[in-house]
């Protein structure tokens, strides 16, 4: 009822963990049964290790949070040695998120991961991170660069290739089409919006980088609109992200055109929502005489 495929990979349900919100996966294994997720997306890994941005690099805002972590991670070579063995034991589809500052970074990182003995089924390519000072985002705002990067990575892997799209663009549909033309199997959207918070007492920004990525329930309407626009434009699956906090949110994203969804900011408050959301969706399906998840994907009744 909840299972669906991307390429030849079966996802047991549409619930995934957004990159970064469960760390590398092992950090949350004592809090929740990871096997209950349709997929686990690890935090971004880059070609070389990154310390990230200086603190403060996270703060709470109305109905959400701002982060400026800056892609802090241990680098792909240590990732292969220290994280892949644990990830191979997870009874769920593992997706590795890759980030970079130039095209060679993405290529080299993917090639190293391809040479590792990993059971991961997919790569999510972060071309849309708004909280690093160089590279990254430029791929996400250029159709030409998005298509070029996607083609380069497509030629180097048979695993599912997911391009993660930014909402901070003139037309997310054009970027999505470029990813599709480049050979992507799916797109995920949306990454965080650019946001800012100010301490009125110190008269300083609350983040060391002044601005960062806004996430949480406050961005859900923006995310839904982007999913709807992408669904009208693309022939490949869409993975919805943005402010999803309960089963009703998931169903909204499915109706708008998402095939799968990612839980993100809500994981910091309720990391075990996967214990209840799939059953709640099944209850909704039963109440509405829906026998298969594909019946509801994109089933929004709209005049457009």
GUVEX-381116 format. One record per residue (C-alpha): x, y, z. Coordinates in pm, whole numbers, plus 50000, padded with zeros to 5 digits. Layout:
// residues N
XYZ;...
END
This chain:
// residues 304
500005000050000;502805024750090;505655009149893;506875024449567;509855022349335;512455045649195;514245027048917;514484991649051;514715001149420;511694995649643;511025020949919;508895004550187;507135037450262;507495073850151;509105086150473;512775095850453;515175114550681;516465147550543;520205151850508;521905164250823;519005159251063;520125124451172;523835131351125;525465101850954;522675078951074;524415062451366;523825092651592;520075085651603;520135047751610;519495046951987;516465069951955;514555054151670;514395021951469;516005032851142;514555002950959;511095018850977;512075046150730;511725042750356;515165058450332;517935074350538;519825103550384;523135110550551;524555145150614;526515160550330;529955146550260;532575166050066;535855157149898;537875170250191;536975175750555;535335208550653;535145224950993;532145244850882;531245279950991;532145294251333;529465295751604;526825307351654;525595287651354;522095277251454;519165295951609;515455291351659;512995314651486;509195316351470;507955282351345;511395271551234;515125274551262;518085290351090;521295271351037;524665280650901;526545248550970;528595252950654;528715216150552;530925205650843;531945169550781;534875145550803;535585142950430;534845114050196;537915092550267;537255091550642;533545087650566;534265055750373;536385041750654;534325052450954;530705055250840;530095030750555;530444999750783;527595012151005;525455023350712;525774988850556;523974974250858;520884996350832;517774977850712;516605006950500;517605023850177;520665045250244;521165076650036;524475095450056;524275133150019;527235148249832;528205185049831;531045204449670;532335238449570;533355229649215;532435202348970;535655182749032;534755180049401;531455163049323;533015139649070;535925128849290;533675123849592;531245102349397;534045081749240;535525074349584;532105063849713;531545042349405;534785024249485;533775017749846;532024986149959;528795004250034;525234991350021;523805026049958;521255027749678;521415064349581;523175097649589;521475130549666;523505158749513;523425190949712;523615218849456;521565242549666;523145249750003;522755286450103;525055286050404;528495282150252;530455311250115;531755295849795;530465272949520;527535250249588;524645273849534;525885285449193;525115250949052;521605252949192;520755286049025;522095277648679;520265254248442;523405250048234;525615240748530;522945218148679;522605198648353;526365196448308;526985184048662;524135159148642;525495144648313;528995141148460;527705122648767;525225101848566;528055088048355;529815075948668;527115056948856;524195033548800;522765041549143;519755064349182;520815100249119;518795127149300;519465164149246;518505185949544;516995218649427;517015253449574;513905275349614;516155306049588;515815307649209;513645324848951;512205292048821;512735259449006;511005241248718;513755251748477;516425238348712;514435206348757;514135202048381;517895206648346;518485179348604;516045156448422;517725163048087;521095155748246;519935121048352;518695125248709;516385097748833;514635121549073;514815156149226;514365166049589;512925199749686;513135222549856;516385230350029;516325258450283;515375294250208;517815322350277;516945338550609;518245361050886;517615368351254;518815398151461;519425402251833;517925436351910;519955440152230;523375434252081;522235447851744;524045418651583;522885389951360;522165358051551;524345338151310;528065343951264;527535343850888;524715369650911;522375347950705;521655310850688;519185284650576;515595287550701;513735254950762;510745242050956;506955246050935;507265282450825;508545271950481;505925245050413;503655266650189;506685276449978;507735240149953;504275228449847;504085254849574;507455243849440;506485206949444;503285215449255;505205234648989;507815207248952;505175180248919;503595198948627;506975201448453;508835168848515;508485132048427;510775119648706;509825114549073;509935143549317;510965140349681;509255167049890;510985185750172;509995215650380;508245218750714;506725183950721;505685176551078;502865150851070;500885126850854;498605154250718;501635173150590;502875141750416;499525136950244;499545173350127;502935168049965;501775135949798;498715153549658;500925181749527;503055156449338;505755142849568;506405105449554;508455105249874;509055130750149;511815139450390;511395147650758;513885174550854;513725200851128;510965182051313;513465154051385;515185176151642;511985176651844;510355143351757;512925119451608;510555089651624;507625102651417;508195073651181;506645051751451;503225067351384;503125084851046;502995054150815;500045039451003;498235072851003;498675074750625;497315039350590;494275049750795;493725079350561;494035056350260;491485032150403;489055060350483;489375073650128;489375039749950;492945043549828;494655010049774;498015021749640;500165052149710;500495059549339;496765068049332;497315098949545;500585112149403;499715143849211;495985138449267;495395174649371;492115187849232;493215220449076;491945242448795;495545247348681;
END
